Amino acid sequence: MNLSPEWVPVLTVHGFDAVHWCTIGAASAPDWEIIAYAFQYKYVVFTHNLDFGIILAHSKAGGPSVIQVRTKDVSPSHLCATVVSILNKYRHIIENGVLVTVDELKSRIRILPI
């Protein structure tokens, strides 16, 4: 819920299936509910919320993959090229369960479980 629904058409036009949580579940849903849904339906969580990485670390789960953005400007116009590049470059391991941290200068990938 902390990233704009504007990301959905941006990701879709670049060849990724995307859906915003607001079309699936309640805006007030706890993070663990979003994680459980993503795991069950093989979604990747794309977020600005660092709590998802913490949940994965504490649960020692092997999925779902989480891509967390750590920038102030999280708009598609600012980060689209960076995010799409990372998704394309690491698509094969994102499908298997990773935590990706993205900012304007670098990205860091951790294989799950962590």
C-alpha positions in Angstrom: 0.0 0.0 0.0 3.0 2.3 0.3 3.8 2.4 -3.4 1.5 4.1 -5.9 -0.9 2.0 -8.1 0.8 3.9 -10.9 3.5 1.2 -10.8 1.1 -1.4 -12.1 0.8 -0.1 -15.7 4.5 0.8 -15.7 5.5 -2.7 -14.8 2.9 -4.2 -17.1 4.2 -2.3 -20.1 7.7 -3.7 -19.4 6.3 -7.3 -19.5 5.7 -8.0 -15.8 2.4 -9.2 -14.4 1.6 -6.7 -11.7 -1.3 -6.0 -9.3 -1.6 -3.4 -6.5 -2.7 -4.7 -3.1 -5.6 -2.3 -3.0 -7.3 -4.5 -5.7 -6.7 -7.7 -3.7 -7.1 -7.0 0.0 -7.9 -4.4 2.7 -5.7 -1.3 2.9 -5.4 -2.0 6.6 -4.1 -5.6 6.1 -1.1 -6.4 8.3 2.2 -7.0 6.5 2.1 -10.8 7.3 -1.2 -11.1 5.4 0.4 -9.6 2.3 3.4 -11.9 2.7 1.2 -14.9 3.1 -0.9 -14.0 0.0 2.2 -13.4 -2.1 3.7 -16.7 -1.0 0.5 -18.6 -1.8 0.0 -17.1 -5.2 3.7 -16.8 -6.2 3.8 -13.0 -6.3 6.8 -10.8 -5.6 6.2 -8.0 -3.0 7.4 -4.6 -4.3 7.5 -2.2 -1.4 8.9 0.8 0.3 8.2 -0.8 3.7 11.3 -2.3 5.3 9.2 -4.5 7.6 8.8 -7.1 4.9 12.5 -7.8 5.0 12.3 -8.1 8.8 9.4 -10.5 8.5 11.3 -12.7 6.1 14.4 -12.7 8.4 12.4 -13.7 11.5 10.4 -16.3 9.7 13.3 -17.9 7.9 11.0 -18.3 5.0 12.2 -19.2 1.5 9.6 -16.8 -0.1 8.0 -14.8 -1.4 10.6 -12.6 -3.0 10.5 -9.0 -1.8 11.9 -6.0 -3.6 12.2 -3.1 -1.2 12.9 0.4 -2.4 15.0 2.6 -0.2 14.7 6.1 -1.7 12.7 9.2 -0.9 11.3 9.5 -4.3 9.5 6.2 -5.1 7.6 7.5 -8.1 7.7 5.4 -11.3 9.0 8.4 -13.2 12.1 8.5 -10.9 12.8 4.7 -10.4 11.3 3.0 -13.4 14.6 2.4 -15.3 16.4 1.2 -12.1 13.6 -1.2 -11.1 13.0 -2.6 -14.6 16.7 -3.2 -15.0 16.9 -5.1 -11.8 13.8 -7.2 -12.5 15.2 -8.1 -16.0 18.7 -8.8 -14.8 17.8 -11.0 -11.8 14.5 -12.5 -13.1 15.8 -16.0 -12.8 16.7 -15.7 -9.1 13.8 -13.5 -8.1 11.5 -16.4 -9.1 13.2 -18.6 -6.5 13.0 -16.4 -3.4 15.2 -13.3 -2.7 15.2 -10.1 -0.8 16.3 -7.2 -3.1 17.1 -3.8 -1.7 17.2 -1.0 -4.3 18.3 2.6 -4.2 19.5 5.0 -6.9 23.1 3.9 -6.7 23.1 0.2 -6.1 21.1 -2.9 -5.3 21.7 -5.8 -2.9 20.3 -9.2 -3.2 20.0 -11.8 -0.5 19.0 -15.4 -1.3 16.1 -16.6 1.0 16.0 -17.8 3.6 18.0 -15.2 5.5 
